[in-house]
């Protein structure tokens, strides 16, 4: 009996499942991750962090001097 192909198919299915889960997580949390990176970069360049209406829409604005 040849069962070598069965193990290969099982590994491919596991890798495909992990890939689908990873893509779903990035799509779900992607906006939050983008906002976190934007917030950090705003403080590095000395600008003010402005939160967006939806996750992933935040931006940096120049600090207004009065």
C-alpha positions in Angstrom: 0.0 0.0 0.0 1.2 3.5 -0.8 0.3 6.1 1.9 3.0 8.6 1.0 0.5 10.8 -0.8 -1.9 10.8 2.0 0.6 12.5 4.4 1.4 15.1 1.8 -2.2 16.0 1.3 -2.7 16.3 5.0 0.2 18.7 5.3 -1.1 20.7 2.4 -4.6 20.9 4.1 -3.1 22.0 7.4 -1.0 24.7 5.7 -4.0 25.9 3.7 -6.1 26.2 6.9 -3.4 28.1 8.7 -3.1 30.5 5.7 -6.8 31.2 5.6 -6.8 31.9 9.4 -3.8 34.2 9.1 -5.4 36.1 6.2 -8.7 36.5 8.1 -6.9 37.8 11.2 -4.9 40.4 9.2 -8.1 41.5 7.5 -9.9 41.8 10.8 -7.1 43.5 12.8 -5.4 45.3 10.0 -7.0 48.6 10.7 -6.1 48.5 14.3 -2.5 47.6 13.5 -2.3 50.4 11.0 -3.6 52.9 13.6 -1.0 51.6 16.2 1.8 52.2 13.7 0.5 55.6 12.7 0.2 56.6 16.4 3.8 55.6 17.0 5.1 57.4 13.8 3.2 60.6 14.7 5.1 60.8 18.0 8.4 60.1 16.3 8.0 63.0 13.8 6.5 65.4 16.4 3.0 65.5 15.0 -0.4 65.1 16.6 -2.2 61.8 16.2 -5.8 62.2 15.0 -8.1 59.2 15.3 -10.2 58.4 12.3 -13.9 57.4 12.1 -13.1 53.8 11.3 -10.1 51.6 12.2 -7.2 52.3 9.8 -8.3 55.9 9.0 -6.1 57.7 11.6 -3.6 60.3 10.5 -0.9 62.6 11.7 -1.4 66.4 11.6 1.1 69.2 12.3 0.9 70.6 15.8 -0.7 74.0 15.6 1.4 76.7 17.4 -0.6 79.6 18.8 
